[in-house]
Amino acid sequence: MWQRGLNWAAIVLVGVFGVMWLGIVMYADGATPLWLRAGETVFGVFLTGWAVRKTAVMFGKA
């Protein structure tokens, strides 16, 4: 029971962090080079995609 709750907490934490990361990279970080912003965007999409995938897996187990 605790493990399932902690899994959900980790998924939510990573998902929110990924979306926040994308927002910071896209809107607040305008002074960095384009290639670095592209890499940071890929990282944010990866985190958000991981959270979505894990959510689907958790719903599949239910």
ABEGO torsion letter per residue (X at the ends): XAAAAAAAAAAAAAAAAAAAAAAAAAAABAABBAAAAAAAAAAAAAAAAAAAAAAAAAAAAX
